[in-house]
Amino acid sequence: MDEPRFDEVIHAPLRLRICGLLHPVDRLDFGVLRTALGVSDATLSKHVKTLAESGYVRTDKAAKADRGDARRVMWLSLSRTGRAAFEAHVRALQQIAGTAAK
């Protein structure tokens, strides 16, 4: 387990929420994530780009099985690096709040 580490990239409120929603799943549809966060496409794209440039989020465009047309859907997932950074950041926040597991 990595040491607690505060991460400025992840800490921005929307990016923290993005990582939090991606953490328990293998991948999530961009539209589902946008709806869950209640933000516009442009706002979500901006924050996903920051996370992707840091190597924390992977994006992949593929057809969605339940879709009747040929349009592709953007799927988002935490990379191994992103997952480790998020977990270390959460532990740092717990340490700051005095609730870290001993």
Number of C-alpha atoms within 10 A of each C-alpha: 6 10 12 19 17 18 16 10 16 24 16 12 9 16 19 19 16 24 23 17 17 20 19 11 11 11 17 18 17 21 15 11 19 17 11 12 14 11 13 11 13 10 12 19 14 12 18 22 15 15 21 18 11 13 14 23 22 18 18 13 13 13 14 15 7 6 10 8 9 9 11 12 16 16 20 22 25 28 19 13 13 22 19 18 23 25 20 19 22 21 20 19 18 14 16 12 9 9 11 13 7 4
